[in-house]
Amino acid sequence: FLHASHLIIISLLKQSKTMAKYAYAPLNVEDNPRRRSTRYHDQAAENENSDRIVNERMPMCVGVCVLLAIVYVLSRTGEGAIPLPADPNSSSIRAGVNTNSNTNSNSNLPPLVTPDNSVSTSSVSTVTSATTTPTTPCPVHSFDCPTCDHKCDGLVDPSSIDMGVLRAKALASTPPHIIECSAATDGESQSACHLPPQTRFAALGQKGATLWMTGCSGAGKTTIATALEDRLVKEYGKHVYRLDGDNLRTGINRDLSFSEADRAESVRRTGEIATLFADSGVVTLVGLISPYRGDRDEVRKRHEQQGIPFYEVFLDVPVDELKKRDPKGQYARVESGELKHFTCIDDPYEEPLNPEITLKTHELAIEESADLLFRMLERDGILEGAPKLSPPGLPNPDGDEIVDLHVPAHLKAQRVAEAETLPKVLITDIDLNWLQVIGEGWASPLKGFMREGTLLETLHFNSILVDPFNVTGN
């Protein structure tokens, strides 16, 4: 660009030699009026021709002036320089301009970053091994170098940055409580903010809550959460969603590793999502190892601030049992040395101090563990309204309670062995039919047979007399 501007200037100087030259003409006194009139006409024509030439070349001169101004501005800002690799044996300038320039005039120019991460104080300064002054290199972890003779703004190696430290500083500087609007009450406009929790939960027929399942890998977090979700959705028609590593690590947490700082950030993000879900009335089931107690306590605190029920569910399973299960083959990889820093083996796991419920899943069946969680939600009023039975369209049983006295498959052998030790009675086909009615829940909420006295009390008084000392003999 500079070379092109030099060629234009040289060509203009050559053309300027052919331009009209102005000089004072000698004054002649002529007595002849006719000759004096002819001379005046010739001089007027010459002046007109000179004006025409000037008008033609004036735009070109203005353009040259503008071009020179642009060159001057670019030379002062350094934007026109093209950074080239520094050669200590060369005395040429990076931009290919003559080195006979004043280096003091470039002292105020911004630093130039070269491919070898060196910094030049000027885009047109001379690079020589003899005149180069040693400077302090830019620090890797700092955005500024007060001891250097130049600024190191932006010269940071991303691979050397501790994102956990930066994230902690950013979160610490964020206002913790930003309230844009308060919950609208009944009768007020709901356009500015969300519905009050009571109104929302009454309309949905359920309350929002978070069940945070924590434990070592392979303890059964996802399995039990899936069983509970299946029961709540299919049998009770509740709004339930499950959050675990499978659907979090592939999305919102895919930029996080398994370092301590990134694990903490994973728990924080998941906790915020669970808080929003539960606030909207969804029963949220979270299945994360979440090994550090402090991170889980922060999630609990966040829920308590929002007035949202939070249940910490600890899946307490011995490590030896986990190694036997090893559903993903990870414990075998740890034993072979292929996998390092595995939680509960060579990375710590901090057990909950006061969990709402503890499940020893190596002693309980999947259905039993899910039933314990279901009863906890039912006890605390999280599940409101009558259950929905499958198939749809059939009326709910009396008392809106499902009774199923069938023996689970995994307990069948145990119960058959127990039955062999009990007294035996003969029953008729009608008795067998009544037994089926009781066992399948057709007489819900009854779970057993009535004596005659209790039956009569129910028929005549629509109630049952509680007689713990059997005074009536019934």
N, C-alpha and C positions, 0 to 999 in steps of 0.2 A: 504493500500500500504506500509506504514512504518512497520507495523507488519510483513508482508511477507518478507520484506528485512531483518529484524532482524532474522527470522528463517533461512534464507539462510546463513547468516553470521555465526550463531551458528553451523550449520551443516558443514560448511567449516572448522571451527576451530577443530571440532571433527576428521575430516578426516586428518587434518594436523598432528595429533599425529602418524599416521601410515606411514607418509612419511619417506624416508631414511634420516638418520642422518649422517653427515659427521664429521670425527675425524682423527687426525693424528695417523697413525699406528706406533708402536715402530719399530725402525730400528734394524734389525737382520742381522748380518754378517754371511752368510752361505758360506761355502767353496765348497758345492756340487753344481755344475752348473745345474744338472737336477732338483733338488728341487727348485732352484732359478727360473728356467724357468717356472715351474708349478705354482708357486706363482704369477708370473707376468701375466700369462693367467687368473688366477682366479680374480685377481684385475681388469683386463681389462673388464672381463665379468660383474663384479659388477658395474663398472663405466658406462658401456653401459646400464645396466638395470636402473640405477638411472637417466640417461639422458632421457630414454624413459618415465619414470614416470613424470619427470618434463615437458616434451613436451606434455604429455597427459593432465596435469592439468593446464598448462599455459593459455589456452583460458578461463577456468573457473575463474581463478584469474583476468584476464583482464575484464571479464564480471562483476565480483563483484566490481571492481574499477569503472567501468562505472556506475553501479547501485548506488554506493555510491555518485558519482558525481551528478547524477540526483536528488537523495534525498536531497543533500545539496542545489542545485540550487532551487528546489521547496520550500524548507524551507525558503530560503531567499526572494523569490518573493511572497509567500503566495498563489500561485495558487493551491497548493495541499490541502488547508484547506477547509473543508466543514462547512459552517456557520450553527450553531445550535442556537436555542432560548436561550437567556441568562437566567441563573438561579442564582439569587443573593445568594441562600443558598448553592450553589454547588461550590467546589473549583477545579473542573475538567476543562480541557481545551476544547475549542469548537471542536477541531479536535480529541479529545480523547487521547492526548499525555500527558505524565507526566508533572506536573506543576513545577517541580524543574528546570526550565530553566531560563536563565538570561533575565529579561524583558528589560534590556537596549540594548540588541543586536537586539531587534525588533522595536526600535524607528523609524527607517527609512522606515518601511513597509507602503504600501498604506492603506487607510481606508477600513474597511470591513462593508458593509451594511447588517444589520440583518433584519429579517422580521418585527421587531417592530420599524424600521427606526432609530435604534441606530447605532452608528459608533464605531468600535473598531480600535485601533491603530495598532493592530497586529493580524494576523490570529491564532497565537499560544500563545497569552498573557493570563495571569491568570485573571479570572473574579471572584472577591471576593468582598463581601459587605464591608469588612473591609479596603481593600486597594484601592478601586476604587476612583479616583479623580474626583470630579464633573466638568463637562465641559459644555460650552454654547451650547445649541441645535442649529442645523442648521436652518437658517431662511427659511421661506417658499418661499418667492419671490426672493431669491438671489441664484446665482450659486456659490457664494463664501462667506466665513465667516471669515473676517480678524481677528476678536476678538477671534475666537475659536482656540483651540490648535490642530486642524486638519482641513483639507480641506473638503469642502462640495460639491465638483464638481459633478454635475448631480443629486443631491438630491433635486428635485423640484417636487411638487405635481401638475400634469397637470390641475386638477380642479381649482386650485387657480391662474392660469395664465390668465392675461387679454390679449387675442389674439388681440384685437383692438390696444392696445399699442404696442405690439411686431410687428404687421403688419405695423403700422405707422412708426416705427423706420426702419424697413426693406425697406419700400418704400422711406424713406428719404435718405437712404444710397445708393440707386440704381442710377447709372448714368442716368439722364433723357433723354439724347440724344445720342443714340448709332447708328451711321450711318455706316452700312456695305458697302453700295454702293449707288450711286446716280442713278436717273432714266435715262435710256438710251435714247438718242435722235434718230431721224430718221436716218436709215442707219447704226447705230451701233449695235453690238451684244446685244441681249436681254437675253443672258444666265446668265449674272451676276446679273441682277436685274429685277424689274418689268417694264412693259410698261409705257410710259408717259401717263398721264391721258387723254390728247387730243386724242392720238391714240386709247386708249382703248374705250373711250366714242364714238368716231366716228364709230368704228367697231360694238359696241353694239347698237347704235342708241338711247342712253339715257345717262344721267349723274347720278352718285351716290349721294345720299343725305340721311340725317337722319331726320326723324320726331319724335321728342321726346314728347310723349303725357303724361302729368302729371296731376294729380288730385286725389281727394279722391276715395276711393273704391266705385264702383257702378256708377261712373260718365259716363261710356260708352267708356272707352279707348279701350278695346278689341273689342267691338261691332263696333265702327267706323273704327278702323284699319282693321278689317276683311272686312267691306264693301268696303273700299278704295282698299284693296289688290285685292278683287274680280274683281273690275272694271278695275284696271290697268293691271291685268294679262289676263283676259278673253277678254276684248274689245281692249286693246292696246298692248297686247303681251309683256309687260315689265317684267323685272326681279325685283321682289319684295319679301321681306321676313319680317316676323313679329316676334318680340322678346317681350315676356311678361313673367309674373311670372309663367305661366303654363309650358313653355318649358325651363325656366331658373332654377327655384327652384328644378326641378327634375333632373338636370344635373350639370352644372358648378357651380351653387350656392346652391347645396343641403347641403353643410357643413355650411351654414350661418343661423343664427337665425334672429330675428326681433329687435335686439338691435340697438342702434344708430350707433355703430361702424360697425356692420355687414350690416346694411342698406347702409352705406356709401360704404362699400366694394362691395356690390351688384351693386350699381350704377356705381362704377368705372369699374368693370369687364364688365358689359353690355355696358358701353360707349366705352371700348376698342374693344369689338366685333363689335359694330355698326360702329366704325371708320374703321375697316378692311373691313367690308361688303361694306360700302359706297365707300371706296377707290377702290374696285374692280368693281364699277359701279352698285351696287345693291341699289335700293330704299329701305331703311331700316325703318320699322315702329316699334318704341319702345313704349310699353305701361307699364309704371311703376308708382307707386304712387310717388316715389322719393321725400319724404317730405321736404328735406333740400335744401335750395337754393344754398348753397355753393357747394354741391355735383353736382348739375346740372350745375353750372357755370364752374366747373372743366371739365366736359364733353364737354361743349361748347368750352372751351379754347383748349382742345385736338383736336377738329375738326378744329378750326381756324388755329392751328399750321400746320395741314396737308392740309389746303386749301380746306376743304370739307364743302359743304353747311349744315348748321344745323338750324332746325326750332323747336323752343320750342312752343308746342301747349298746351294751358292751358284750361282744361275742367272745366269751372266755374259753379258749381251747388250748390245751397244752401243745407245745411245739412238736413233740414226738408224734402226736396225733395228726398234726398238720402235715408232717413229712410223710405219714402213711397215706393221707388223702392225695396231696400233691396233684390237684386237678389239671394244672397247667404245666406241670413238669419243671417248675421253677426251683423247688427245693433240691431236686436232683442236680440242676445246673449249679446251685450254690455249693453242694457237696463236692462237685467235680472241680470247683474253682473257676468255672466259666463265668459265673455271675457274682459280682461284688456289690457291697453296700446294700444288702437286702434287709429290709425291715424285719425285726424280730430275730435275725440271725447275727449279722455283724453291724447292723444299724439299730439304734435304740427304738423302743416302743414304750411310751409312757401310758400305763393303764389308767382309766378313769378312777377318780377317788370316790365319787358319789353318783354313779349312773342311776337313771330312773329304773332300769331293769337290766339284769344280767342273764344272758342265755348261754348255757353250757351245751352247745350244739352237738358235742360228741356224746351227750347223754340223752338228747331229745331228738325226736323225729322232726322232719321239716314241718309237718302239719301241726305238731304240738308247739313248736316255736312260733309259728305264725298265729296260732290261736291265742297264745299268751299276749302277743302284741295287740291282737284284735280286741281281747277283753279289756286291756288297758285303755284303748281308745274309747270303747263303749262305756267303761266306768267313768271316764272323765267328760262324757257328754260330747266328744268330738263327732260321733256319728249320731245325727239326729234324724227323726223320721222313721217310717217303717221300712224294713228290708224289702228288696225287690227279688222275687223268686224267679227261677227259670224252669220251664218256659214262661214267657210273659203271657198275661191274660188270665192266669189262674189266681184265685183269691189267696191272700196271705192266711196262714194258720191263725187260730185264736191266740191272742196275746202277742202277735207279731214276733214269735220266737220259733226258730227252726230247731226241731228236735230230730237228731239222727243218732240212734243207739247202735248202729252197725259197728262191728269191731274192725278197726283198721287192719289192713292186710299184714302189716309188719308185726301186729300183736296177736294174730289169729292162733299161731301155734301155742303161745303162752296162755291164752284164754281157754283153749281146748284142754290143755294140761290141767288148768285150774278147775275146769268143769268136771273132770274125772274124780276130783276129791269132794264134790258137793253132793248133797242128797238128791235122789232122783224121784220124779213124780210123773205120773201118766197124764197126758193131755189129749184132748180130743181135737178133731179138725177145727171146731169152732174156737177152742182155746188157742189153737195155732194161728187162726185168723186174727184174733184179738191181740196176740203177741206181735203179729206183723203190724197191726194198727199202731201199737205203742212204739215199736222199734223204728218205724218209718216216720213218726211224727204226725200221724193223722189225728191224734188226740192231743195235739199241742195245746197248752204247755205241760200236759201230763207226761211223766217219764216212768210211770209205774202203774200198778193196779190199785184200785180203791177197795177198802172193805165196805160191807153193806151199810154200816152206820155213817161213814163219811159220804157215801153216795147219796143216802137219804137227806143228810144235812145240805148237800149241794143242791138237790132237787127242790127241797121245800124252803130253804132259807137263802139260797144263792150265796152261801158262804160256808166255810169250814171252821168248826170249833177247834181251837188249838188246845189239846189236852195232853200236856207232856207227861202227866202222872197216870194217864189212862184211867181216870175216875169213871168215865162212861163205859169202859170196857170195849171201846171200839178201836 
